[in-house]
Amino acid sequence: MKSGQAARVDNIVKEHLIHSHPALIVHLKLMFNIMSVHGFVSDGFGMRIIVPIVKDNMGDITDVNN
């Protein structure tokens, strides 16, 4: 994770983790261990937003090379 990037779907950025209470690490470790042991990950855990960026506004925006 790079610093200064925009927040994702969950509105969490790297700075939240850097400046959080040290107990957060314990809770995150516990959560990942439980997911590993039970083999279950929530559907919303990997949710992301993808924003396509057009290279040439004057070109064909439906072209995959644009």
CHARMM-style PDB file with segment names, atoms N, HN, CA, C and O in Angstrom:
ATOM      1  N   MET     1       0.837  -1.178   0.000  1.00  0.00      PROA
ATOM      2  CA  MET     1       0.000   0.000   0.000  1.00  0.00      PROA
ATOM      3  C   MET     1       0.884   1.243   0.000  1.00  0.00      PROA
ATOM      4  O   MET     1       1.797   1.370   0.816  1.00  0.00      PROA
ATOM      5  N   LYS     2       0.605   2.143  -0.911  1.00  0.00      PROA
ATOM      6  HN  LYS     2      -0.137   2.040  -1.573  1.00  0.00      PROA
ATOM      7  CA  LYS     2       1.348   3.391  -0.973  1.00  0.00      PROA
ATOM      8  C   LYS     2       0.615   4.453  -0.159  1.00  0.00      PROA
ATOM      9  O   LYS     2      -0.612   4.438  -0.065  1.00  0.00      PROA
ATOM     10  N   SER     3       1.378   5.372   0.425  1.00  0.00      PROA
ATOM     11  HN  SER     3       2.375   5.385   0.348  1.00  0.00      PROA
ATOM     12  CA  SER     3       0.771   6.475   1.178  1.00  0.00      PROA
ATOM     13  C   SER     3       0.185   7.503   0.224  1.00  0.00      PROA
ATOM     14  O   SER     3       0.664   7.673  -0.897  1.00  0.00      PROA
ATOM     15  N   GLY     4      -0.858   8.188   0.683  1.00  0.00      PROA
ATOM     16  HN  GLY     4      -1.247   8.051   1.594  1.00  0.00      PROA
ATOM     17  CA  GLY     4      -1.442   9.269  -0.101  1.00  0.00      PROA
ATOM     18  C   GLY     4      -2.405   8.823  -1.177  1.00  0.00      PROA
ATOM     19  O   GLY     4      -2.815   9.645  -1.996  1.00  0.00      PROA
ATOM     20  N   GLN     5      -2.786   7.552  -1.212  1.00  0.00      PROA
ATOM     21  HN  GLN     5      -2.453   6.884  -0.546  1.00  0.00      PROA
ATOM     22  CA  GLN     5      -3.734   7.082  -2.212  1.00  0.00      PROA
ATOM     23  C   GLN     5      -5.158   7.290  -1.737  1.00  0.00      PROA
ATOM     24  O   GLN     5      -5.413   7.440  -0.542  1.00  0.00      PROA
ATOM     25  N   ALA     6      -6.081   7.296  -2.684  1.00  0.00      PROA
ATOM     26  HN  ALA     6      -5.873   7.174  -3.655  1.00  0.00      PROA
ATOM     27  CA  ALA     6      -7.491   7.478  -2.357  1.00  0.00      PROA
ATOM     28  C   ALA     6      -8.027   6.267  -1.605  1.00  0.00      PROA
ATOM     29  O   ALA     6      -7.537   5.149  -1.766  1.00  0.00      PROA
ATOM     30  N   ALA     7      -9.028   6.509  -0.791  1.00  0.00      PROA
ATOM     31  HN  ALA     7      -9.426   7.418  -0.661  1.00  0.00      PROA
ATOM     32  CA  ALA     7      -9.666   5.426  -0.034  1.00  0.00      PROA
ATOM     33  C   ALA     7     -10.432   4.514  -0.970  1.00  0.00      PROA
ATOM     34  O   ALA     7     -10.888   4.934  -2.034  1.00  0.00      PROA
ATOM     35  N   ARG     8     -10.567   3.278  -0.570  1.00  0.00      PROA
ATOM     36  HN  ARG     8     -10.196   2.937   0.294  1.00  0.00      PROA
ATOM     37  CA  ARG     8     -11.310   2.306  -1.367  1.00  0.00      PROA
ATOM     38  C   ARG     8     -12.746   2.255  -0.871  1.00  0.00      PROA
ATOM     39  O   ARG     8     -13.223   3.188  -0.225  1.00  0.00      PROA
ATOM     40  N   VAL     9     -13.431   1.162  -1.178  1.00  0.00      PROA
ATOM     41  HN  VAL     9     -13.043   0.404  -1.703  1.00  0.00      PROA
ATOM     42  CA  VAL     9     -14.846   1.006  -0.843  1.00  0.00      PROA
ATOM     43  C   VAL     9     -15.091   1.164   0.658  1.00  0.00      PROA
ATOM     44  O   VAL     9     -16.102   1.733   1.068  1.00  0.00      PROA
ATOM     45  N   ASP    10     -14.165   0.658   1.474  1.00  0.00      PROA
ATOM     46  HN  ASP    10     -13.343   0.196   1.141  1.00  0.00      PROA
ATOM     47  CA  ASP    10     -14.342   0.698   2.925  1.00  0.00      PROA
ATOM     48  C   ASP    10     -13.883   2.019   3.554  1.00  0.00      PROA
ATOM     49  O   ASP    10     -13.961   2.174   4.773  1.00  0.00      PROA
ATOM     50  N   ASN    11     -13.410   2.964   2.751  1.00  0.00      PROA
ATOM     51  HN  ASN    11     -13.347   2.838   1.761  1.00  0.00      PROA
ATOM     52  CA  ASN    11     -12.929   4.282   3.206  1.00  0.00      PROA
ATOM     53  C   ASN    11     -11.750   4.193   4.163  1.00  0.00      PROA
ATOM     54  O   ASN    11     -11.575   5.068   5.011  1.00  0.00      PROA
ATOM     55  N   ILE    12     -10.935   3.142   4.036  1.00  0.00      PROA
ATOM     56  HN  ILE    12     -11.078   2.432   3.347  1.00  0.00      PROA
ATOM     57  CA  ILE    12      -9.743   2.997   4.865  1.00  0.00      PROA
ATOM     58  C   ILE    12      -8.510   3.233   3.994  1.00  0.00      PROA
ATOM     59  O   ILE    12      -8.390   2.668   2.906  1.00  0.00      PROA
ATOM     60  N   VAL    13      -7.609   4.062   4.478  1.00  0.00      PROA
ATOM     61  HN  VAL    13      -7.706   4.520   5.361  1.00  0.00      PROA
ATOM     62  CA  VAL    13      -6.352   4.329   3.779  1.00  0.00      PROA
ATOM     63  C   VAL    13      -5.190   3.868   4.651  1.00  0.00      PROA
ATOM     64  O   VAL    13      -5.381   3.563   5.828  1.00  0.00      PROA
ATOM     65  N   LYS    14      -4.000   3.815   4.090  1.00  0.00      PROA
ATOM     66  HN  LYS    14      -3.845   4.063   3.134  1.00  0.00      PROA
ATOM     67  CA  LYS    14      -2.827   3.334   4.820  1.00  0.00      PROA
ATOM     68  C   LYS    14      -2.580   4.143   6.092  1.00  0.00      PROA
ATOM     69  O   LYS    14      -2.138   3.595   7.102  1.00  0.00      PROA
ATOM     70  N   GLU    15      -2.863   5.430   6.044  1.00  0.00      PROA
ATOM     71  HN  GLU    15      -3.222   5.875   5.224  1.00  0.00      PROA
ATOM     72  CA  GLU    15      -2.632   6.287   7.203  1.00  0.00      PROA
ATOM     73  C   GLU    15      -3.470   5.869   8.410  1.00  0.00      PROA
ATOM     74  O   GLU    15      -3.046   6.050   9.551  1.00  0.00      PROA
ATOM     75  N   HSD    16      -4.671   5.305   8.162  1.00  0.00      PROA
ATOM     76  HN  HSD    16      -5.016   5.158   7.235  1.00  0.00      PROA
ATOM     77  CA  HSD    16      -5.496   4.804   9.265  1.00  0.00      PROA
ATOM     78  C   HSD    16      -4.765   3.687  10.009  1.00  0.00      PROA
ATOM     79  O   HSD    16      -4.785   3.635  11.239  1.00  0.00      PROA
ATOM     80  N   LEU    17      -4.123   2.801   9.259  1.00  0.00      PROA
ATOM     81  HN  LEU    17      -4.107   2.843   8.260  1.00  0.00      PROA
ATOM     82  CA  LEU    17      -3.423   1.681   9.884  1.00  0.00      PROA
ATOM     83  C   LEU    17      -2.147   2.142  10.585  1.00  0.00      PROA
ATOM     84  O   LEU    17      -1.799   1.629  11.649  1.00  0.00      PROA
ATOM     85  N   ILE    18      -1.453   3.108   9.990  1.00  0.00      PROA
ATOM     86  HN  ILE    18      -1.735   3.525   9.126  1.00  0.00      PROA
ATOM     87  CA  ILE    18      -0.208   3.601  10.582  1.00  0.00      PROA
ATOM     88  C   ILE    18      -0.468   4.287  11.918  1.00  0.00      PROA
ATOM     89  O   ILE    18       0.286   4.090  12.870  1.00  0.00      PROA
ATOM     90  N   HSD    19      -1.519   5.086  11.998  1.00  0.00      PROA
ATOM     91  HN  HSD    19      -2.131   5.246  11.224  1.00  0.00      PROA
ATOM     92  CA  HSD    19      -1.782   5.889  13.190  1.00  0.00      PROA
ATOM     93  C   HSD    19      -2.796   5.247  14.145  1.00  0.00      PROA
ATOM     94  O   HSD    19      -3.262   5.894  15.082  1.00  0.00      PROA
ATOM     95  N   SER    20      -3.133   3.985  13.909  1.00  0.00      PROA
ATOM     96  HN  SER    20      -2.754   3.459  13.147  1.00  0.00      PROA
ATOM     97  CA  SER    20      -4.119   3.328  14.769  1.00  0.00      PROA
ATOM     98  C   SER    20      -3.471   2.811  16.056  1.00  0.00      PROA
ATOM     99  O   SER    20      -2.247   2.788  16.187  1.00  0.00      PROA
ATOM    100  N   HSD    21      -4.301   2.406  16.980  1.00  0.00      PROA
ATOM    101  HN  HSD    21      -5.295   2.425  16.874  1.00  0.00      PROA
ATOM    102  CA  HSD    21      -3.842   1.835  18.255  1.00  0.00      PROA
ATOM    103  C   HSD    21      -3.182   0.481  17.976  1.00  0.00      PROA
ATOM    104  O   HSD    21      -3.650  -0.252  17.105  1.00  0.00      PROA
ATOM    105  N   PRO    22      -2.112   0.134  18.690  1.00  0.00      PROA
ATOM    106  CA  PRO    22      -1.424  -1.152  18.470  1.00  0.00      PROA
ATOM    107  C   PRO    22      -2.339  -2.372  18.652  1.00  0.00      PROA
ATOM    108  O   PRO    22      -2.047  -3.438  18.110  1.00  0.00      PROA
ATOM    109  N   ALA    23      -3.419  -2.239  19.391  1.00  0.00      PROA
ATOM    110  HN  ALA    23      -3.657  -1.373  19.831  1.00  0.00      PROA
ATOM    111  CA  ALA    23      -4.336  -3.373  19.585  1.00  0.00      PROA
ATOM    112  C   ALA    23      -5.006  -3.775  18.269  1.00  0.00      PROA
ATOM    113  O   ALA    23      -5.485  -4.901  18.140  1.00  0.00      PROA
ATOM    114  N   LEU    24      -5.044  -2.866  17.296  1.00  0.00      PROA
ATOM    115  HN  LEU    24      -4.655  -1.951  17.401  1.00  0.00      PROA
ATOM    116  CA  LEU    24      -5.652  -3.194  16.007  1.00  0.00      PROA
ATOM    117  C   LEU    24      -4.919  -4.355  15.341  1.00  0.00      PROA
ATOM    118  O   LEU    24      -5.543  -5.200  14.700  1.00  0.00      PROA
ATOM    119  N   ILE    25      -3.598  -4.396  15.492  1.00  0.00      PROA
ATOM    120  HN  ILE    25      -3.091  -3.709  16.012  1.00  0.00      PROA
ATOM    121  CA  ILE    25      -2.808  -5.478  14.906  1.00  0.00      PROA
ATOM    122  C   ILE    25      -3.228  -6.822  15.475  1.00  0.00      PROA
ATOM    123  O   ILE    25      -3.311  -7.811  14.746  1.00  0.00      PROA
ATOM    124  N   VAL    26      -3.490  -6.862  16.764  1.00  0.00      PROA
ATOM    125  HN  VAL    26      -3.422  -6.059  17.356  1.00  0.00      PROA
ATOM    126  CA  VAL    26      -3.930  -8.095  17.416  1.00  0.00      PROA
ATOM    127  C   VAL    26      -5.274  -8.551  16.840  1.00  0.00      PROA
ATOM    128  O   VAL    26      -5.466  -9.733  16.556  1.00  0.00      PROA
ATOM    129  N   HSD    27      -6.190  -7.613  16.674  1.00  0.00      PROA
ATOM    130  HN  HSD    27      -6.034  -6.653  16.905  1.00  0.00      PROA
ATOM    131  CA  HSD    27      -7.521  -7.955  16.156  1.00  0.00      PROA
ATOM    132  C   HSD    27      -7.461  -8.371  14.682  1.00  0.00      PROA
ATOM    133  O   HSD    27      -8.157  -9.300  14.273  1.00  0.00      PROA
ATOM    134  N   LEU    28      -6.641  -7.694  13.893  1.00  0.00      PROA
ATOM    135  HN  LEU    28      -6.075  -6.939  14.226  1.00  0.00      PROA
ATOM    136  CA  LEU    28      -6.500  -8.088  12.483  1.00  0.00      PROA
ATOM    137  C   LEU    28      -5.875  -9.473  12.370  1.00  0.00      PROA
ATOM    138  O   LEU    28      -6.302 -10.278  11.542  1.00  0.00      PROA
ATOM    139  N   LYS    29      -4.872  -9.757  13.193  1.00  0.00      PROA
ATOM    140  HN  LYS    29      -4.526  -9.103  13.865  1.00  0.00      PROA
ATOM    141  CA  LYS    29      -4.235 -11.078  13.194  1.00  0.00      PROA
ATOM    142  C   LYS    29      -5.252 -12.153  13.552  1.00  0.00      PROA
ATOM    143  O   LYS    29      -5.301 -13.206  12.916  1.00  0.00      PROA
ATOM    144  N   LEU    30      -6.059 -11.889  14.566  1.00  0.00      PROA
ATOM    145  HN  LEU    30      -6.020 -11.033  15.083  1.00  0.00      PROA
ATOM    146  CA  LEU    30      -7.088 -12.835  14.976  1.00  0.00      PROA
ATOM    147  C   LEU    30      -8.093 -13.071  13.847  1.00  0.00      PROA
ATOM    148  O   LEU    30      -8.477 -14.209  13.579  1.00  0.00      PROA
ATOM    149  N   MET    31      -8.515 -11.990  13.189  1.00  0.00      PROA
ATOM    150  HN  MET    31      -8.203 -11.065  13.407  1.00  0.00      PROA
ATOM    151  CA  MET    31      -9.485 -12.117  12.103  1.00  0.00      PROA
ATOM    152  C   MET    31      -8.926 -12.963  10.955  1.00  0.00      PROA
ATOM    153  O   MET    31      -9.618 -13.845  10.446  1.00  0.00      PROA
ATOM    154  N   PHE    32      -7.669 -12.699  10.540  1.00  0.00      PROA
ATOM    155  HN  PHE    32      -7.108 -11.982  10.953  1.00  0.00      PROA
ATOM    156  CA  PHE    32      -7.078 -13.464   9.444  1.00  0.00      PROA
ATOM    157  C   PHE    32      -6.842 -14.916   9.828  1.00  0.00      PROA
ATOM    158  O   PHE    32      -6.997 -15.807   8.993  1.00  0.00      PROA
ATOM    159  N   ASN    33      -6.471 -15.169  11.074  1.00  0.00      PROA
ATOM    160  HN  ASN    33      -6.344 -14.446  11.752  1.00  0.00      PROA
ATOM    161  CA  ASN    33      -6.298 -16.554  11.522  1.00  0.00      PROA
ATOM    162  C   ASN    33      -7.624 -17.305  11.513  1.00  0.00      PROA
ATOM    163  O   ASN    33      -7.673 -18.465  11.102  1.00  0.00      PROA
ATOM    164  N   ILE    34      -8.692 -16.662  11.959  1.00  0.00      PROA
ATOM    165  HN  ILE    34      -8.651 -15.720  12.292  1.00  0.00      PROA
ATOM    166  CA  ILE    34     -10.014 -17.298  11.950  1.00  0.00      PROA
ATOM    167  C   ILE    34     -10.456 -17.590  10.517  1.00  0.00      PROA
ATOM    168  O   ILE    34     -11.006 -18.656  10.241  1.00  0.00      PROA
ATOM    169  N   MET    35     -10.218 -16.644   9.605  1.00  0.00      PROA
ATOM    170  HN  MET    35      -9.771 -15.778   9.830  1.00  0.00      PROA
ATOM    171  CA  MET    35     -10.583 -16.884   8.203  1.00  0.00      PROA
ATOM    172  C   MET    35      -9.785 -18.043   7.633  1.00  0.00      PROA
ATOM    173  O   MET    35     -10.307 -18.834   6.847  1.00  0.00      PROA
ATOM    174  N   SER    36      -8.522 -18.146   8.026  1.00  0.00      PROA
ATOM    175  HN  SER    36      -8.098 -17.504   8.664  1.00  0.00      PROA
ATOM    176  CA  SER    36      -7.678 -19.239   7.539  1.00  0.00      PROA
ATOM    177  C   SER    36      -8.128 -20.592   8.094  1.00  0.00      PROA
ATOM    178  O   SER    36      -8.205 -21.575   7.357  1.00  0.00      PROA
ATOM    179  N   VAL    37      -8.422 -20.637   9.378  1.00  0.00      PROA
ATOM    180  HN  VAL    37      -8.360 -19.839   9.977  1.00  0.00      PROA
ATOM    181  CA  VAL    37      -8.830 -21.897  10.022  1.00  0.00      PROA
ATOM    182  C   VAL    37     -10.166 -22.389   9.474  1.00  0.00      PROA
ATOM    183  O   VAL    37     -10.317 -23.575   9.183  1.00  0.00      PROA
ATOM    184  N   HSD    38     -11.138 -21.484   9.331  1.00  0.00      PROA
ATOM    185  HN  HSD    38     -11.016 -20.520   9.567  1.00  0.00      PROA
ATOM    186  CA  HSD    38     -12.473 -21.878   8.904  1.00  0.00      PROA
ATOM    187  C   HSD    38     -12.637 -21.907   7.389  1.00  0.00      PROA
ATOM    188  O   HSD    38     -13.627 -22.438   6.885  1.00  0.00      PROA
ATOM    189  N   GLY    39     -11.679 -21.342   6.657  1.00  0.00      PROA
ATOM    190  HN  GLY    39     -10.875 -20.911   7.067  1.00  0.00      PROA
ATOM    191  CA  GLY    39     -11.746 -21.347   5.196  1.00  0.00      PROA
ATOM    192  C   GLY    39     -12.895 -20.524   4.658  1.00  0.00      PROA
ATOM    193  O   GLY    39     -13.430 -20.834   3.594  1.00  0.00      PROA
ATOM    194  N   PHE    40     -13.287 -19.479   5.374  1.00  0.00      PROA
ATOM    195  HN  PHE    40     -12.853 -19.227   6.239  1.00  0.00      PROA
ATOM    196  CA  PHE    40     -14.401 -18.641   4.950  1.00  0.00      PROA
ATOM    197  C   PHE    40     -13.970 -17.181   4.940  1.00  0.00      PROA
ATOM    198  O   PHE    40     -13.392 -16.675   5.902  1.00  0.00      PROA
ATOM    199  N   VAL    41     -14.268 -16.518   3.827  1.00  0.00      PROA
ATOM    200  HN  VAL    41     -14.738 -16.928   3.045  1.00  0.00      PROA
ATOM    201  CA  VAL    41     -14.006 -15.086   3.696  1.00  0.00      PROA
ATOM    202  C   VAL    41     -15.299 -14.426   3.247  1.00  0.00      PROA
ATOM    203  O   VAL    41     -15.939 -14.894   2.306  1.00  0.00      PROA
ATOM    204  N   SER    42     -15.685 -13.359   3.900  1.00  0.00      PROA
ATOM    205  HN  SER    42     -15.165 -12.979   4.665  1.00  0.00      PROA
ATOM    206  CA  SER    42     -16.904 -12.636   3.567  1.00  0.00      PROA
ATOM    207  C   SER    42     -16.860 -12.142   2.124  1.00  0.00      PROA
ATOM    208  O   SER    42     -15.791 -11.810   1.612  1.00  0.00      PROA
ATOM    209  N   ASP    43     -18.024 -12.092   1.465  1.00  0.00      PROA
ATOM    210  HN  ASP    43     -18.893 -12.362   1.881  1.00  0.00      PROA
ATOM    211  CA  ASP    43     -18.092 -11.638   0.073  1.00  0.00      PROA
ATOM    212  C   ASP    43     -17.609 -10.197  -0.085  1.00  0.00      PROA
ATOM    213  O   ASP    43     -16.977  -9.862  -1.087  1.00  0.00      PROA
ATOM    214  N   GLY    44     -17.899  -9.354   0.885  1.00  0.00      PROA
ATOM    215  HN  GLY    44     -18.413  -9.626   1.699  1.00  0.00      PROA
ATOM    216  CA  GLY    44     -17.522  -7.956   0.786  1.00  0.00      PROA
ATOM    217  C   GLY    44     -16.057  -7.684   1.086  1.00  0.00      PROA
ATOM    218  O   GLY    44     -15.596  -6.554   0.925  1.00  0.00      PROA
ATOM    219  N   PHE    45     -15.320  -8.698   1.519  1.00  0.00      PROA
ATOM    220  HN  PHE    45     -15.695  -9.616   1.649  1.00  0.00      PROA
ATOM    221  CA  PHE    45     -13.934  -8.497   1.930  1.00  0.00      PROA
ATOM    222  C   PHE    45     -13.035  -8.082   0.762  1.00  0.00      PROA
ATOM    223  O   PHE    45     -12.123  -7.277   0.948  1.00  0.00      PROA
ATOM    224  N   GLY    46     -13.273  -8.609  -0.413  1.00  0.00      PROA
ATOM    225  HN  GLY    46     -14.014  -9.263  -0.564  1.00  0.00      PROA
ATOM    226  CA  GLY    46     -12.430  -8.292  -1.573  1.00  0.00      PROA
ATOM    227  C   GLY    46     -13.068  -7.321  -2.542  1.00  0.00      PROA
ATOM    228  O   GLY    46     -12.631  -7.229  -3.689  1.00  0.00      PROA
ATOM    229  N   MET    47     -14.080  -6.600  -2.120  1.00  0.00      PROA
ATOM    230  HN  MET    47     -14.435  -6.674  -1.188  1.00  0.00      PROA
ATOM    231  CA  MET    47     -14.798  -5.688  -3.015  1.00  0.00      PROA
ATOM    232  C   MET    47     -13.929  -4.487  -3.372  1.00  0.00      PROA
ATOM    233  O   MET    47     -13.303  -3.892  -2.495  1.00  0.00      PROA
ATOM    234  N   ARG    48     -13.887  -4.131  -4.640  1.00  0.00      PROA
ATOM    235  HN  ARG    48     -14.396  -4.614  -5.353  1.00  0.00      PROA
ATOM    236  CA  ARG    48     -13.122  -2.987  -5.117  1.00  0.00      PROA
ATOM    237  C   ARG    48     -13.935  -2.226  -6.153  1.00  0.00      PROA
ATOM    238  O   ARG    48     -14.884  -2.757  -6.729  1.00  0.00      PROA
ATOM    239  N   ILE    49     -13.557  -1.000  -6.377  1.00  0.00      PROA
ATOM    240  HN  ILE    49     -12.785  -0.569  -5.909  1.00  0.00      PROA
ATOM    241  CA  ILE    49     -14.159  -0.184  -7.428  1.00  0.00      PROA
ATOM    242  C   ILE    49     -13.107   0.037  -8.497  1.00  0.00      PROA
ATOM    243  O   ILE    49     -11.995   0.475  -8.200  1.00  0.00      PROA
ATOM    244  N   ILE    50     -13.452  -0.264  -9.741  1.00  0.00      PROA
ATOM    245  HN  ILE    50     -14.354  -0.620  -9.983  1.00  0.00      PROA
ATOM    246  CA  ILE    50     -12.535  -0.059 -10.860  1.00  0.00      PROA
ATOM    247  C   ILE    50     -13.074   1.076 -11.711  1.00  0.00      PROA
ATOM    248  O   ILE    50     -14.223   1.048 -12.151  1.00  0.00      PROA
ATOM    249  N   VAL    51     -12.227   2.079 -11.940  1.00  0.00      PROA
ATOM    250  HN  VAL    51     -11.293   2.102 -11.582  1.00  0.00      PROA
ATOM    251  CA  VAL    51     -12.619   3.237 -12.740  1.00  0.00      PROA
ATOM    252  C   VAL    51     -11.771   3.242 -14.005  1.00  0.00      PROA
ATOM    253  O   VAL    51     -10.571   3.507 -13.937  1.00  0.00      PROA
ATOM    254  N   PRO    52     -12.371   2.953 -15.162  1.00  0.00      PROA
ATOM    255  CA  PRO    52     -11.590   2.974 -16.407  1.00  0.00      PROA
ATOM    256  C   PRO    52     -11.226   4.411 -16.791  1.00  0.00      PROA
ATOM    257  O   PRO    52     -12.021   5.335 -16.624  1.00  0.00      PROA
ATOM    258  N   ILE    53     -10.015   4.573 -17.305  1.00  0.00      PROA
ATOM    259  HN  ILE    53      -9.369   3.822 -17.441  1.00  0.00      PROA
ATOM    260  CA  ILE    53      -9.540   5.888 -17.731  1.00  0.00      PROA
ATOM    261  C   ILE    53      -9.301   5.849 -19.232  1.00  0.00      PROA
ATOM    262  O   ILE    53      -8.552   5.006 -19.725  1.00  0.00      PROA
ATOM    263  N   VAL    54      -9.929   6.752 -19.953  1.00  0.00      PROA
ATOM    264  HN  VAL    54     -10.538   7.437 -19.553  1.00  0.00      PROA
ATOM    265  CA  VAL    54      -9.804   6.818 -21.407  1.00  0.00      PROA
ATOM    266  C   VAL    54      -8.518   7.558 -21.756  1.00  0.00      PROA
ATOM    267  O   VAL    54      -8.241   8.623 -21.204  1.00  0.00      PROA
ATOM    268  N   LYS    55      -7.720   6.984 -22.687  1.00  0.00      PROA
ATOM    269  HN  LYS    55      -7.945   6.119 -23.136  1.00  0.00      PROA
ATOM    270  CA  LYS    55      -6.464   7.613 -23.088  1.00  0.00      PROA
ATOM    271  C   LYS    55      -6.704   8.768 -24.051  1.00  0.00      PROA
ATOM    272  O   LYS    55      -6.077   9.821 -23.936  1.00  0.00      PROA
ATOM    273  N   ASP    56      -7.621   8.566 -25.009  1.00  0.00      PROA
ATOM    274  HN  ASP    56      -8.130   7.710 -25.102  1.00  0.00      PROA
ATOM    275  CA  ASP    56      -7.853   9.566 -26.047  1.00  0.00      PROA
ATOM    276  C   ASP    56      -9.348   9.875 -26.098  1.00  0.00      PROA
ATOM    277  O   ASP    56     -10.140   9.047 -26.548  1.00  0.00      PROA
ATOM    278  N   ASN    57      -9.734  11.069 -25.636  1.00  0.00      PROA
ATOM    279  HN  ASN    57      -9.091  11.742 -25.271  1.00  0.00      PROA
ATOM    280  CA  ASN    57     -11.153  11.446 -25.620  1.00  0.00      PROA
ATOM    281  C   ASN    57     -11.750  11.578 -27.012  1.00  0.00      PROA
ATOM    282  O   ASN    57     -12.955  11.402 -27.187  1.00  0.00      PROA
ATOM    283  N   MET    58     -10.932  11.882 -27.992  1.00  0.00      PROA
ATOM    284  HN  MET    58      -9.952  12.026 -27.850  1.00  0.00      PROA
ATOM    285  CA  MET    58     -11.413  12.050 -29.365  1.00  0.00      PROA
ATOM    286  C   MET    58     -11.526  10.712 -30.091  1.00  0.00      PROA
ATOM    287  O   MET    58     -12.183  10.628 -31.128  1.00  0.00      PROA
ATOM    288  N   GLY    59     -10.896   9.669 -29.561  1.00  0.00      PROA
ATOM    289  HN  GLY    59     -10.362   9.737 -28.718  1.00  0.00      PROA
ATOM    290  CA  GLY    59     -10.945   8.358 -30.197  1.00  0.00      PROA
ATOM    291  C   GLY    59     -12.180   7.577 -29.807  1.00  0.00      PROA
ATOM    292  O   GLY    59     -13.072   8.085 -29.128  1.00  0.00      PROA
ATOM    293  N   ASP    60     -12.216   6.333 -30.248  1.00  0.00      PROA
ATOM    294  HN  ASP    60     -11.492   5.920 -30.800  1.00  0.00      PROA
ATOM    295  CA  ASP    60     -13.340   5.444 -29.963  1.00  0.00      PROA
ATOM    296  C   ASP    60     -13.233   4.942 -28.511  1.00  0.00      PROA
ATOM    297  O   ASP    60     -12.314   4.194 -28.178  1.00  0.00      PROA
ATOM    298  N   ILE    61     -14.170   5.352 -27.659  1.00  0.00      PROA
ATOM    299  HN  ILE    61     -14.918   5.959 -27.930  1.00  0.00      PROA
ATOM    300  CA  ILE    61     -14.097   4.975 -26.239  1.00  0.00      PROA
ATOM    301  C   ILE    61     -14.472   3.510 -25.997  1.00  0.00      PROA
ATOM    302  O   ILE    61     -14.260   2.995 -24.900  1.00  0.00      PROA
ATOM    303  N   THR    62     -15.025   2.836 -27.008  1.00  0.00      PROA
ATOM    304  HN  THR    62     -15.197   3.254 -27.900  1.00  0.00      PROA
ATOM    305  CA  THR    62     -15.347   1.416 -26.850  1.00  0.00      PROA
ATOM    306  C   THR    62     -14.176   0.530 -27.245  1.00  0.00      PROA
ATOM    307  O   THR    62     -14.236  -0.683 -27.042  1.00  0.00      PROA
ATOM    308  N   ASP    63     -13.119   1.096 -27.798  1.00  0.00      PROA
ATOM    309  HN  ASP    63     -13.071   2.081 -27.962  1.00  0.00      PROA
ATOM    310  CA  ASP    63     -11.939   0.339 -28.203  1.00  0.00      PROA
ATOM    311  C   ASP    63     -11.121  -0.017 -26.960  1.00  0.00      PROA
ATOM    312  O   ASP    63     -10.823   0.861 -26.150  1.00  0.00      PROA
ATOM    313  N   VAL    64     -10.754  -1.289 -26.798  1.00  0.00      PROA
ATOM    314  HN  VAL    64     -10.996  -2.002 -27.456  1.00  0.00      PROA
ATOM    315  CA  VAL    64     -10.005  -1.722 -25.615  1.00  0.00      PROA
ATOM    316  C   VAL    64      -8.599  -1.134 -25.569  1.00  0.00      PROA
ATOM    317  O   VAL    64      -8.003  -1.076 -24.494  1.00  0.00      PROA
ATOM    318  N   ASN    65      -8.058  -0.702 -26.685  1.00  0.00      PROA
ATOM    319  HN  ASN    65      -8.542  -0.749 -27.559  1.00  0.00      PROA
ATOM    320  CA  ASN    65      -6.716  -0.105 -26.715  1.00  0.00      PROA
ATOM    321  C   ASN    65      -6.734   1.364 -26.315  1.00  0.00      PROA
ATOM    322  O   ASN    65      -5.674   1.972 -26.164  1.00  0.00      PROA
ATOM    323  N   ASN    66      -7.911   1.941 -26.140  1.00  0.00      PROA
ATOM    324  HN  ASN    66      -8.772   1.447 -26.262  1.00  0.00      PROA
ATOM    325  CA  ASN    66      -8.016   3.353 -25.762  1.00  0.00      PROA
ATOM    326  C   ASN    66      -8.101   3.427 -24.247  1.00  0.00      PROA
ATOM    327  OT1 ASN    66      -8.197   4.519 -23.686  1.00  0.00      PROA
TER     328      ASN     66
END
